[in-house]
Amino acid sequence: MKDLVILYVKLKDGFPLFIHLYRKIKKEGLNKQDITKLLENQNKLVDLEQRVVLYSKFIRGQQLEKQQLEREINLLRTKRDNFDGISPL
């Protein structure tokens, strides 16, 4: 009981969150290993989310560069086609 009182005093406003977490852990039947794995996986998920954002930005940049190059190719083709129609001197 003494530990619970100390915990309650330390948690203060966070006590309802602690109780919610405790109930979820009991409901899911999680043990220390499960909780440790969940926390480790959460950190990995955050890292993966950041990688997805980075790669998405990179892909978008590559798409924009591709579009620009396609426009340049089309412009050069147009110039070539117009040049082909000119008779030599």
N, C-alpha and C positions, 0 to 999 in steps of 0.2 A: 504494500500500500504506500509505503514511504516513497518508493521509486516512482510510482504513478503520480503522486502529489508533486514531486520534483519535476517530472516530465510535464505535467500540466502547467506548472508555473513557468517553465522554460518556453513552452510552446505558445502560451498566451492566446493571441487571436488565431493562431494556426491549429488550435486543438480540433475544431470541427473537421478540418482537412485531414488531420491525423486519424480521426475516428473513421472518416470515409475510406481512407486508404486501408486501415485495419480491416474494416468490413469487407472490402473488395478482396483483400488477400485471403481472408477466411473463406469467402464465398467461392473463390477460384481454387482454393486448396494449395496455395503457393507456399514453397519452403524457401529457405535462405538462398539456395542455389538458383531457384527459379527467379527470384527477385534480382539476384546479381546478374543473371543472363539478360533479363528484361532491361536493366539499366545499361548494360554493355551494348545491347542491340539498339537501344534508343540513341546512344552516342553514335553508333554506326549509321543509323538512319539520318541523323542530322548531317553527318559527313556526306552521305550519299545525296541528300537533298541539295547540299551546296554544290556538289559535283554536277548534278543535273542542271542547276541554274547556270553554272559556268559553261558546260557543254552546249546548252541551249543558246546562250549568247554567242558562242563561237560558231555554231551552225548557222545562226541568223546572219552573222557577219559573212560567212562563206556564201550564203545564198545571195546576199546583196552584191558581193563581189562577182558572183557568177552572172547575175543580171546585168551588171555593168559591162562585163566582158562580152556578153551576148549582144548588147546594144552596140558595142564597138565593132564586133564582127559584122553585124547587119549594116552598119554604116560603111565599113570597108567594102562589103559586097556591093552595096549600092554604088559606091564610087567606082569600083571595078566594072560593074555593068554599064555605067555611064561612059567610062573610058573606052570600053570595047566598041561602043557605038560611034566613036570619033574616028574619022578616016585619017590615015597618016598623011603627012605632007609630002 
